Amino acid sequence: MASSIVEALEIIANSIPSLDGEIIPIESAVGRVVTEDYIATFDLPRFNNSAMDGYIVKVVDAGNLVTCNDIIYAGDNPQMLLSAGTAIKIMTGAPIPEGGEAIVPIENVILKGSEVLLPSGIEENHFIRMAGEDIKKGTVFLSKGETINAYTIASLASQGITHVTVTREIKVAIFGTGDELRPHFEKIEDHQLYNSNSPMFLTRSKALGCTVRFIRTSADTLQALETSIRSTLDADMIITSGGVSVGDKDFTKEAFTNLGMELLIDKIDIKPGKPTIVGKIGKTIIINLPGNPLASMVNYELFIRAILRKLSGRADYYHGTIKTTMRNDFSTRGGKYAVVLGSFDGNSFEPLKPQMPGMVSPMQKADGFILITPDIKILEAGKTVKMIPIKWEFTSLIKEDLFTS
């Protein structure tokens, strides 16, 4: 019996474990997921310091003429005590001396020789960056399951951290099936086809941070398929396309079953791409996608991306949706849960036409897709829809309702 889209995503959420971790330099960690919490060992800033070039003063001296004979630079370790009736010139980032109560920017004072006329209404702590106001010692500044980006690196470096523990890279193996398929770098006969799926899965998996191994297309025999499978069982995930329907040469499911596959999902109630299988052989995740390119692509984006997030240990492994509106009217036959690819200009969503399961061209134009329920036969211009992006990651910590209904 086919699983619903929601059931399939729930099975993935509950059945796919995170991979083990490794320790790497922070400079190599962008895009990786941390496997533990990181706690600040000291305050950031480490000391009270000036947010402006100006003068450190006493609040009581507001509106008065004060003397100024000292200056503090960033990197200094001031030992002086600021007293009423005096000011100290201070540069951005320099430590606040004992007795300092507020910073007056240079442009807000009037210089009169060695004296400085201060403005009225000076507020205590004005333009002073307080120790720990950014990151407080003892607090978690990077949580388990977060994905590291370049700005995360800044937080890690600010704490003097050189290495982090992250989920190791996901190892993906890919092969296609079909006697009629040939690699894109070979010449083909009129009755043959180029294998466009395997290069697509390979490059998409690389773009999502995986280490990928490509196995040549397997012949449509049980023995050939089992040989290809055995050669890839060291991978964390095996992705195949084709041979999962009910044709005379559709042996893929049987081959995996013969090698001990535990079936998690056997068909999904989705158009296009119903003949999609998810299973396990030991710790290796098996995904058999349909042979039709567009059908396999939408199932990759909807289900394999979810599996990759789970394997990577991300806390935000759920799909996130962007609410937008239909640019034009769009008619559909209805009666099935369906995926509709479309373009997104930042304001509205426009379904691509045509988009049939065996097509290739709509995929490169798609910015995202919407999921529609069986009752929908027309989506009118201006209707609010929920788009799942393709060209960028948009995820959620909580499970959302993904359907436009």
Residue, then its C-alpha position, 0 to 999 in steps of 0.5 A: m500500500a502506498s504511503s501518503i506524502v505526510e506518512a513518508l516524511e514521518i517515516i523518514a523523520n523517525s527512521i533515519p539516524s544521524l551519522d557519527g562525528e569527526i573533528i575538523p578545523i573551523e575553517s573547513a566546517v562551513g556547511r557542516v552540522v555540529t554534534e554537540d553544544y558549544i559553551a562560551t568560556f568567557d564574555l564577549p566583549r571580554f571587557n567594557n569598551s568604547a563603541m565610538d571615537g570620543y571622550i569618556v566622561k562623568v555624567v555629572d559633567a554634562g554641559n560643563l567644560v572639562t579638562c582632557n590630558d589623556i588618551i586611550y587606544a584600542g589594545d591599551n590597558p588603562q590604569m588611570l582613574l577618571s574623576a569629575g571635571t576631567a575627560i579622557k579621549i578614547m578610541t573605538g574598542a579601547p577599554i573603559p577606565e575605572g570611573g568612566e560612565a559614558i562616551v561622548p562622540i567626538e562630533n558632539v563636543i566643542l574643543k577649547g584648547s586643552e578643555v572640552l565643552l560637553p553637551s547636556g543630557i549625557e546618559e549613563n553607559h551611553f556608547i559603552r559596549m558592556a562585557g558579555e552583552d554579545i555572548k555571556k560566559g557559560t551560555v550556549f552560543l552554538s547548539k547541537g544540530e545547527t549548521i555552521n556558516a561563515y558567521t558561525i565561524a566568527s563566533l567560534a573564533s571569538q572564543g578561541i576555538t580552533h576545531v569543532t565536532v561535526t557530522r561526517e560527510i554523507k557518502v552517497a553511491i549512485f547508479g541507474t538501471g536500464d539496458e537502453l541507457r548509456p552514459h552521456f559521454e558515449k555515442i548512442e544508437d537511435h533506440q537508446l537514451y542518455n542517462s540524465n538521472s545519474p549525473m543529476f543525482l550526483t551533482r545535486s548530492k555534491a551541491l548538498g555537501c555529500t561525497v558521491r561515487f558514481i557506478r556505471t548503469s546496471a544491466d536489467t538483470l537480477q544478477a547485474l543489479e545485485t553485483s552493483i548493489r554489493s559494490t556500494l553497500d559501504a555507502d551511507m545512501i544508495i540512490t538508483s532510478g528506474g526498475v521500480s515499477v511493474g515492467d518485465k525487467d523491473f528487478t530493482k526492488e527484488a535485487f535489494t530485497n534479496l540482499g536483505m533490504e528492510l522496506l520502509i516505504d513501498k510506493i508514495d501517493i504522489k504525482p509524479g513519482k509514485p513508484t518510489i521505494v525507501g529501505k535499509i540494508g544494515k546502516t545503508i539507506i536505499i532509495n529507488l526513484p522512478g526512471n522518469p527524470l522529472a518524477s525522480m527530481v521532485n521525489y529527490e527534492l521532497f524525500i531525499r533532501a529530508i533524508l540527507r538532513k536527518l543523516s547530517g544531524r540537523a535539528d531543522y530537518y523539516h521542510g519549510t514553506i514560503k507563503t506566496t500567491m499565484r501569478n496566473d490561473f492554473s488548472t489541473r485534473g485533480g484527484k491526486y496529491a501532486v507536485v507542481l514545479g514553478s518559478f518564483d520572482g520573490n512576489s508570486f509563483e507561476p507553474l511551469k508549462p508543460q511539466m510531464p514526468g518524463m521531461v527534463s527542461p522544466m527542472q532547470k527552470a524551477d525555483g520551487f514547488i507546491l504540493i496540492t491536494p486531490d480536491i484542487k482543480i484550479l488555482e486562481a491568480g492571487k490565491t495564497v500557496k505554500m512553496i517549498p524552495i529548490k534553489w536554496e535551503f529553507t528548513s524548519l525546526i517544527k513540522e509544518d502543513l506543506f499542502t496548498s488546499 
